[in-house]
Amino acid sequence: MTEEIMACYGGGCYGNDPLYFDSQEEERLARMRNKQLTKALKEYRHQELKKLKLLLLGTGESGKSTITKQMRIIHINGFDTRERQGKILDIRRNIKQSIVVILGALEQLAISLEHESNVKRMHNILQEASSQGDAALTDELLADIEVLWRDAGVQECYSRSYEYQLIDSAKYFLDKVEEIRRPDYLPSDQDILRCRVLTTGIHHIEFDVHDAGHPVSFSVFDVGGQRGERRKWIQVFDSVVAILFLADVSSYEQTLREDQTKNRFMEALEIFEQVWKNRFLKNVSILLFMNKMDVLAEKIQRGRSISALTDKYPEVFPNYEKFIPSSSEKIEFLDSYYKPEGDGRKRRNSRGSKSADVNPDLIKTAVYVKHIFMKIVKGEVVLNPTVQKISKDWHQNHSCEYFYTCAVDTNNIQRVLDGCRTLIIRKHLERFGII
């Protein structure tokens, strides 16, 4: 007993008690392991503090996951063969979901198929969808879809897709069914970028970017944008350097999937205002990505104007017809716009040719949307009056920068991210009082 008591002096005990060390050597090893673990934890925390934490926020289908994929392509090694092969199933599901939605809308919109022979193909696809659920398409059904997609009735139904819920990539993949059917098909980067998979939970990627010759570590969190997923956002607010807020500017004539009575673009504005005024984020700057400029261009080309929102929400959307963007705003937009080429890539034209090629209504609409977001930033438009009164200096420690983006265009996103990087690093240094 005396020996056991004496062994406890100096902070370590050993003896018959299971809480004691069996020997002084075991105690020494335990102390060494504890010291090593403590050092490793301190180093880990030090490295974590050096990472610039970014948060991707926005409503569902705004393009957050596409931006995350672009970051992988631009800053990591992109996608290997196994990952590309794994996307084939998701792409086939996108095709199946798209054609089923279009065929289901035929009756709703009172549209008939052009060819009577396609009626049987339609019934086969709808029957297969109802019996197989989310299972992948067979090659036979893909062949039927390829024929149906060329039917004038299906094309007319697609042209009215603003009247029902259809994913943005529907046409892209339906146009490529012949290629996707091939046994040797391997998805390209563009295929992966356009592949739609519902984001649930919190997704995280990390990468290093060299700035002024020094590696800078970024840690990016992508959180689902559907209403049921937004309650998880607060879990990742801590230590955020900047927020990349994605807004689908082409969604002004669509409703939410989870609430058919709610305008999707109005929801995006309300969520943006909540993030901008959130007390946990009052020192966090926002980089606003006004996204899906390519989809917006297509809608405007088809004569789908944003002006209808003036009648529905006059206090938020001023008269679109009377709105005139300034010359500098037009140039600003043109400098960020990329014109599609025939092979699906994008190239930047000279300013003169760009101005002639771009639909003036697209420029007007993009700038009009920017004005609405900036009115929220300046407090000129209040969508959800807060209980807590916001003082004049509430926003003095953060800012909102905006960018016109097309998430599926790697050139555009790389240019935007390069422009964001300097701002993000500067805000990080300001946060710690270094500049």
N, C-alpha and C positions, 0 to 999 in steps of 0.2 A: 504494500500500500504506500509506504514511504517513498519507494522508488518511482511509483506512478505519479505521486504528487510532485516530486522533484523534477520529473520529466516535463511537467506542464509549464515550468518557468521558461520565459522567453517566447511564449505565445503558442507553442505546439504541444500536443498531448499524444501519447501513444501508450498502449497497454491492451487490456482485454475488452474495454468498452468499444463498440463498433464505431463510435464517433472519434475515437483516438486513432492516431497513426500507429502502425505496428512497429515502426522503427524510426530512428532519426533520419535515415536515408530516404524513407518514403515521404517523410515530412519535407525534406529538402527538395525532392522531385516535385511534390505538389506545389510548393512555393514557386518553383521555377516555371511550372506550367501556368500558374496563375499570373505570373509576371509577363509571360509571353502572350497570353490571351489579352491581358489588359493593354499591352503595347499594340497588339493587332487591332483591337477595337478602337483605340485612339487614332491609329493610322487610317482605319476604314472611315471613321467619322471625318477625319481631316480631308480625305479624298472626296467624300460625299459632299462636303461643304464647298469644295472647289468646282463641283459640277453645276452647270447652269440648268436649272429645272424649268422646263416649258410645259404648258398645259394646253391641250387642244380642246376647245369647247365649241358648242354650236348645237343646233337642233338636228334631229335625225335626217340623214341623207344630204347633209350640207357639204360633205367632202372631206371630213376629218381623217378617216381611214385612208383615203387616197393620198392625202398629204403625208401620212406616215409611210406609206409605200414609196412615195417619191423620195423621202429622206433615206430610205434603205437603198434606193437606186443611186442616189447622188452621193451619199456619204458612207455607205457600207458597201458590201459586195453585190447588192441586188438580190436576185433569186437564183438558186442553183437548179439543176435539172430535176431533182426530186421534188422541190417545192413547186416548180412549174407543172410537173405531172399531177401533183396533188390538187392544182387549181382546175384541172379539166372537169372534175365532178361539179365544182361550184359553177363553172361557166355553163355546163349543160343544164344545171338547175335554173340559172338565170334565163336561159332560152325557154325552158319549159314554163317557168312562171310567167314570162312575158307573153308567150303565145296563148296561154290559158286565159290570162287577163284580157287580152285583145278579143279572143273568141267569145268570152263571156260578155263583153261589152257590145257585141254585134246586135244581140236582141234588145239590149237596153237602149241602143241608139237607133233601132229599127233599120239596120243596114243588112242587105242581103249579099251573099257571096256571088261573085261574077259567074263562076262555073259550077253547075250542078254536081259535077263529079267530085268537087271538093267538100261537099256536105258529109260524105262518108269519112273523109280524112278528119274533118272537124270532130265528128262524133267519136272516132277512135282516140283522138288526142284527149278530149274531155273525159271520156270513160277511163282511159289509162291514168289520167291525173287524179280522178276521184278514187280509184281503186288502189293505186300505188303510192299515193301521198307525195312525199318528198323524194321518192326514189329517182335515180337518174334515168335519163331518156335512153331508149334502145335506138339502134341505128335505123330501124324501120320507121319509128316515129319521127326521127330527125329528117328522114327523107320526105315524110308527109308534111312536116313543118316547112321544109324548103319550098315545096310546091305551093302550100297555102300562103306563104308570105308574099308570093308574087301575085296573088289574087287581088283584083282591083277593090273588092269589097273590104278585104283585110287592110289594104293600104288606106282606104278612106277612113276606116275605123281608127287606124293609127294616127291619122292626121288630126283626129279629134281627141287625142289622148289626154288633153287638158281637162276633159270632162270626167276622167276616172283616174285611179292610181296606177301608174306604170313607171317602172324604173327607167332612169335616164339612158342606160346602156342597152335598152331593148333593141332599137334599130341597129346599133353597132354589131351586136352578136347575131341577130336574125339575118343580117346581110352576109354574115360569115359562116352560115351553117354548113355550106359545102366544104369549106376548109376544115371546120371543126370535126366533121364526120370522118376525116381521113385517119387511118390507123397511126400514122406517124406525126399527127398533129401535136405540137408543143406550144403552149401559150407564149406569146411575146410579152414584153414589158407593158405594152399598151393594153393587151388583153387582160393582164393582171390588174392594171390600174383601173380598168373599167368594170372588173368583176365585182358584183355587189354581194356582200355578206353582212348580215346584221351584226353590229358591234354590241356585245354585252360584256359587262364587267369593265375592268381597267386594263389596258394594254400598254406596255412599256418598252421603249427601245433606247439604246445608248449609242453614241458615236462621238468621235473626236473630229474637230475641224481646226485646221491650221490658220491662225490669224497673226499676221506680222511675224511669221516664223515660229510661233509658239503654239503647241496643241491646246485647244480649248475643248473641254468635255461637256457634252450636252446630254441631258436626261429628259426624254419626251414622254408624256403620258397622254394617251388617247382614251377618252371616256365616252360611252354611248350617249347619243343625243336624244333618244326617245324619252318621253315624260317619265316612264318608270325607271330610267337609268339615271336621271339627273340628281336623285337623292344621294348618289355616290360621289358627286362632284366634290363635296366639301372634304372628303377623305384625302384629297390630293392638293388642297389649297396651301398647305404648309410649305414655306421656303420657295415658293414659285417666283421666278425672276420675271417672267412675262407670260401673257396668255395670247395664244393664237386663236382668235375667234373666227370661225367659219360661218359665213352667211350665204345661203343660196339665193342669189339675186334673181334667178329665173322662176322662183316659186310663187310669184305674185298671183297666179291664177289657179293655184292648187290648194288643197286642204290637207290637214295632218292625217296620217294613216290611223293614228290612235283616236282622232276626234274629227269626224267628217264635217263638223260645223265650224271649225276653226281654220282661218286662212293661214297657210304655212309661212308666208312672208311676215305677216303681222306677228305671229308667234316668235319668229327670229328676232324681230325688233324688240319685243318685250323681254326676251331672255337676254339680249344684249344689254338692255337698260339695267336689268337686275345684276348682271355681272359688273357693269361699269359702276354701279352704286353700292356694291356689296362691301360691308364694313371690313370683312376679312381680306379684301383685295384692294383697299384704298391706296396702297403703296405699290401696286403691281400694274405695270403698263400693259395696254392691250394693243395687239397688232391685228387689225381688222382685215380679214381676207374676204373681199366681195367676190364670191366664187361663182363658177359655172358661167363665165362670160360666153363660152361656146354655145351652151344651151340657150342662153338669153338671145344670142344672135340668131339662132334658128327660129325661135318663137317670134321675134320681131320680123323676120323674113316672111313668116306665115301670117303676118298681120295681127299678132296677138299683143295688144298694147297694155301697159300698166295703168293707163288712164282710168280704167274701171274702178280702181281703188279709191279714187277721189270721191266718187258718189257714196261708197260704202264707209270710208273713214275720212271725211273731209277735214277733221281736226288734225290729222296726221299727214295726209297726203295732199299737198297744195295742187292747184290746177296744173295738170301736166301739159296741157296744150299751150298755156301761157309761159311755161318755163323755158328759159333761154340760157344755156351754159355759156360761160365766158370763153374767150379765145384761149386763155391759159389753161382752163380746165379741159378743153378739147385736146390741146397739145399733150397735156399730162396723160390723158387716157390713151391717145394714139401711141405715146412712147412706151406704153405697157401692153399694147395689143399685138398679137401674133396672128398672121393670116394663114389658114390651113392650106397646105399644098396637096396635090393629088395623091401622094403616097402616104398621107396621114400625118406627116411630120409638120412642124411649124417653122416658118422663117420670118424674120423681121424685115419689113420693107423700109425703104427710105421714107422720111416723113411725108414728102410730096405724094408718093404713090399710095401710101397708107391712107391718106386723107381721101383720096379718090375712090379707093377700094372699099372702105368701111362704110356701112350703112349709117347715115347721119342720125337716124332714130336710135341706133344702138348706142352711139356716143351720148345722145341726149338722155336716154334712159339710165345708162350707167352713172352719169354725173348727177342725175336727178336722185337716184338711190343713195349716192354718196352724201348728198345734201341732207337727206332725211336722217341718216346715221349721225352726221355731225351736229344736227339740231338736238339730238338726244344727248350727245356728248356735252354740248354747251348748255343744256338745260332748257332750251327753247321749246322742246316738246317733252311732255311728261305723260307716259303711258300708264304707269302704276305709281300713284302718289304714295310715298313711304310714310310710315308712322313717325320715324325719326327724322327730324328736320336736318337737312344737309346744309352745312355752313358754306360760305363762299370759298374758303380755303380747303374744302374737302378733297379736291382733285389736284392740289398743288404738287403732290409727290408722285403722280403718275400721269401718263399721257395716252392718247389714242392716235396711232398712225394707221393709215388705210392703204390698201393695195388692191388693184384690179387683177384677179387671178383666174386661171383655168387649171384646175387641179390635175387634169389628165395630160397637160402639156409640160413635159419635163423641162424644156428650155425656159418657159415662163416661170415655173416654180423655182428653178435654180437661181434665176436672176432675182426673184423676190426674196428668197432665203438669204442670198448674199447681201442684199440690202438690209434685211432684218438683223443679220448677225452683228454688225457694228453697233446697232441700236441696243441690242440685247446685252452685249458685253459692256457697253457704257452704263446701262442701267444697273448691271450687276456691280460694277465698280463704285457707282454712286451710292448704292445700298450700304456698302461697307466703308463709305467715307474716303475712298482712295482718290477720287477726283471730285 
